[in-house]
Amino acid sequence: MGKIRVVIADDSSLARGLLRDFLEGEDGIEVVGEASNGRQAVELVRELKPSLVTMDLEMPVMGGLEAIEEIMHSKAVPILVVSSVADAAHALDAVGRGALEVVSKPHYTPEEAADFVAKVRMLAGVSVITRMRPRLAPAWTGAAVAASPPAACAATATVATTQATVSAVPLVPRGFPAVTPSTFSVVPPAGVSHYSRIFAIASSTGGPQALAQILPALPAGFPSPVVIAQHISDGFAGGMAEWLGSLCRLPVRLAAEGELLSAGVIYISPSERHFIVTPEHRVALVERGPIDVYHPSCDRLLTSIADVFGRQAIGIILTGMGSDGARGMARIREMGGMTLGQDEASSVIYGMNRVAIEAGTVHRVLPVDAFADEMARLADPYLMAVRVENTT
């Protein structure tokens, strides 16, 4: 790829110096410019054509959110938001406007320096012009979702598009049971709201952008819980839940210890602990181990869903770096559940979904704008079963 050219944007000279210290001396990385406000960052991107911009959000003259929007609509480059945890909701809004990922402002530790450099190397190679700009989630206006008719948010996830763009992976592979109302025979534990299917989503880099396309298109009254393990820096999962909640008809919240899962609710795992589901359909948060590379763990969430729900589990693996989630997807398929994977063309990073797809554990491969439609289709047999029960 050649040398990675980085522009650092932050109104604090101390913060700029820290990031420069992390990057300088690294093979193949060069800091080519520094900006103390968003306007300067926009100008430096035009002049220097960097490989990547690190962007603070709270800056004078022009804030980071406005700068990101300007860059993505003029000279798009990969953007890594470096923000304080206190500004987590705005940091995720930055992702909605085109930034690739968010990290908390680091301190002087070797581990944080290594993580930051690895992030820069990974994101600098992402083609944001062809993969990001057409798929930006709209900035929330506070009334957009409520003012839109139910069909509006799902307009891009049409059946015709799905049939035309999915890969050649078969809809119902040999040996996989057909989806019919009789499939849903599990009796939930006492006190559990009646639902028969559960959707578990694994995602990493590029995941927030994908989730911002999928989740707002789910209809109000969606008859299943949706549980999500999204790799994210510590402290930012709550902001992501708040941001996604502002876009969706369904309630979105951070998973809490002991909480009983409910149909039509979207649960986001905190990154500080792993999220699993118990046989009683409750949230359990498990402490991270010192050698846990991924947080939260996608494999642990998906595996728990497979073991508790069996053939009623639907696993979804989206864009992301690494291989987390592939084992969980394999477990869901082994237990008779359905598995869906995001295709390469719509992925920011074709990594963990690629591992699962190439391992043969994914039943269907879909573009990101087809998932909501497919999720609604898979959930619909339960609605049909309820209607039949109510008329007998």
N, C-alpha and C positions, 0 to 999 in steps of 0.2 A: 504494500500500500504506500510505501514511502514514509517520510517523516511525518509524525502527527503534530500538526501545528495548532496550538491552543491559545485562545484569548480568555483571560480571566476578568470577570466583571463583578466588582464588589466595591461599595463605597468606603470600606475599611482598608487602609493600607496594610494593617497588621494581617487581616484575613487574606489579602492578595499575596502578601509575602509568604504566608504559611503554605498556600497552595503552590506557589512558585517553588518553594523549597522542596515540596513533595515531588514535583515534576522535573525540575532541573537535575541533570545528571543521569536521568533515566534514558537508556538507549532508545533512540527512535522518537523521542518526544522533545518538542521545542516550544517554549512559551514565547509567542510572537507579539503579544500586546496585552496591555492592562487597561481596563476602563473603570472609572469611579462612578459612573451613572449609566442608565440604560441607553440614553442617546449616544453616548460615546461607544457603547457596545455595538449598537446598530451600525455606526459609521466604521468601526474597526472591522466588522464582518465584511462590509462592502469593499474596504480597501485591502485587507490582508487575506481574505478568502481562507480562513482557518479550517482545520479539520473538525474542531469542536470548540464550543463555548461553555465555560462554567459560569452560571448565572445566579447571583444573589437576587432577592426579590425586593427588599426594602432599600431603595436607592433614590437620591434626589434627581431632579430634572425630568427623568422618565424612570418609572419603576420597572422591575424585572418582568412583570406580567405583560406590560405594554411592549417592552423590548422584544420579548419572545414572539408576541403576535406580529410585530413589525418584521422581524427576521424571517419568520416562517412564511410571510406573504411577499417577501421581496427576494432575499438571498438565503434560502433555507440551508441550515447546517445543523448537525446534531447538537443538542443543548442538554447539559447536565445541570440541574438546579441544585445549588448548595445553600441550604436554608436552615434556620433554627427550627427545632421541633415545635416551638410555640406558634409558628406560622404554618403548621402542617396543612390546614385546609387550603390556604392560598398556594402552597407548594403543589398540591394535587390539581388545583385549578390550572397551574402552569402546565401540567401534563396534558390537561384537556386542550390547551392552546398550542401544544406542539412539542414541548420538552419531552425528552425520552425517559428520564428517570430523575428521582430526587434522592439526595443524601443529606444527612445532617452535617452541620459545620464540624469538621474534625478537630482533634487536638493533636499535640505532638506525641504520638505513639507510633511505633513501627507498624503495628497491626493496621491502624487507621490509614497510615501512609500507603501501605501495600494495597489495601482495599480500594483506596481512591485511585491509585495509578491503574489498577486492574480495570476499574470502571471506565476510566478515560480510554484505555486501549480498546476495550470492547465496543464502546459506543461510537468511537471515532470512525469505525468501519461501517456504520449503519447508513443505508441510503435513504435519507429522509425525504428527498424530492419525490422519489417514485413510490415510497411506502408510507410516508407519514402525512404529507399535506392533503391528499384526497380523503384522509380518514380522520381528520381532527374532530373531536367531540365539540359541539357548540358550547361557548361560554354561557354559564347559567345566568338568566336574567331575573330569576325569582318567580316568574309566572309562566315560563315557556311550556312546562309540562302540563300544568293545570289548564292552560288555555288551549292545548292541542287536543283534537279529537282522538280517541283511542287508536284509530288506524294510522294516524300521522307518524307516530314514533316508529312504527313497524313498517313504514312504507318501503324501506330498502331491503327488507328481508322477505321477499316474495317467493312463493313456491316456484315460479318460473325461473327466477334467478338461481335458486338452489339447484334445480334439476340441470340447469345449463352449465354450472360452474363447479360442481363437486367432482372429485377424482373418480377413478373407476372402482374404488372400494365398494363392494356390494352393500346394499341397504340392509339385507338380512343374510349374513353369512351362513354357510352350511352348518347345521347343528345349533344355530341360535334360535331360541323360541320366538315364534311370531308374537307381536304385541297385541293382545286381545284383553278385554275386560276380565276374563277368567284368570289371566296371569296374576292379577292383583288379589292375592288371597291372604296376605299377611294381616294378622290382627294386631293392632298397635297396643303397647302397654296401657294400663289404666291411666286415665288422665291425659293421654296424648290426643291432640286434635287429629281427626281422621285424615290421613293422606297415605297414599300407597307408593309413590315414587319420590325419590330424593335426588337432587342434582348436586354433584360435587365438582368444583372447578379448581384446576391447578394452573397457575400462571406466574410468570416472572417478568423479565424485561419486556416492555411493551404491553404487559398485561392490563395496567390501568386504562390505556387507550382502548384495548379490545373490550374490556368490561364496560366502558362507557358507551360502546356501541351496542353491546348485547343486552345489558340489563334494562336500560330505559325502554327497550322495545317489548319487554315482557308485559302482558296485560295485567291490569288490576284484577285481583281474585285468582292469580296463578295458584294452582292447587297443590303445590309442593314446596318444601323448604329448598333453599339454594345455599350451599355452604362453600366458602371460598378460602383457599390458601394462596395468598399472593406474596411473593418475596418482596419485602420492602424494608427500608431502614427502620431501626427501632424508633418508636415514637410517632410514626407517620400513618399507622394503620387507622387510627381514629379519625384523622383528617381525611383519609381516603373514603371511609364509611360516610362521613359527613358530606363530602363532595359528591359521591355516587348517589347518596340519598336525595340530594338536591335535584338530580336528574331523573330519578325513577318514580314510577307510580307505586311500586312496592316499598315497604319500609326496609331500610338498610341499617344494620347496627353491628357494632363490635361484639363478637361472641363473648359471653360472660360465663364464668364457672357455674355449673349446675343448672344453667338455663334449659328449659324444655323447648325443643324445636317446634315451631309452628308452621303450618302451610302458609305460603305466600309471604314469607319473610326471608330476607337475604342476610346471611351471617358472614362477617369478615373476621378472619383470624387475626389476633394481635401478633406482632412479629416477635415479641419478647418470649412467648411460649408457643408450643405446638398445640393445635386444635384437633381433638378427636371426638367422635360421637360414641356414647355408651349404648349398651343394649336397651337401656331405658329411654333412648332417644334424647338424652341430655348432653349438653356441652361439657367436655372435660378439657381443661388446659394443663398441659404437661410441661414441666420445666425443661429448658434447653440444656443439652449436654455441652461440655467444653469442645467436643470434636464435631458438633453438628455444623455442617457447612451451610446448609440452607435453612432460612428461618422466615416464616414458619415452614415446617416440612409438608410438602405436598403429598409425599408418599404416605406419611402417617395418617393424614386426613382421609385420603382415598382408600387406604387399606381398612381403616375402621368402618367406613361406609360400606365397603364390600362385605365385611364380616357381619355387620349388623343387618343390612338390608338385602344382601344376596342379589337375586335377579331383579329386585326393584330399584337397584342402584344404577344411576347414570353418571358416568365419569366423563369429564371434559378436560382436555389438556390444551392449553393455549401457548402462545409465543413465550420464549424465555431461553436463557442460557443454561447449559448443563443438562442433567438427566433426571432431576428430581421430578417425581410424578409417574415415571415410566413403570416402576414396580407396582405402584398403586393401581394404575390402569390395568396392568396384567392381572392383578388380583380381582378387580371388578369383573373382568371378562371371564376369569376362571370360575367365579361364583355365579355366572349366568347373567350378569348385568350388561348394559349397553355402554359402549365407549365411543366418544366423538373427539376428533382432533382438528386443530386449526391448520389450514393448508399453508404451504410455503409462501405463496404470493402475497398473502395478507398479513404475514408475520413480520414483526420488527426484527426479531431474532428467531431463526428457524433452528432451534436447538432441542429443548426438552420434548417438544411435540414431534420433532423429527425422530428422536430416539424411540419414542413410543410407537410411531407409525412404522418405522423400519423393523421394529421387533414383532410386528404383526398383531399388536394388542388393540388396535383401533378399528372399530367396525366401519365408521364413516369419517371421511375427511372433508371438511367444509371451509369455505371462506368465512371470514369473521361476520360478514353481514347476513349470513344464513343461519346462524346459531339460534337466535330468538325464535324464528319460525319453526326450526326443528324441535326446540325445547317445548314449544306450545303443542306441536303435533304429538310428541311423545307423552305429554301430560294429558292429552285429550281423552284417551281411552278410559282414564279414571273418571272423568266427568261423565262420559257415556254410561259407565257402570252405576254412578250415583243416580243418574236420571232413570235408569231401569229399576233400581231398588226403590225409588220414590213412587213408581207407578205400579208396583206389585203389592 
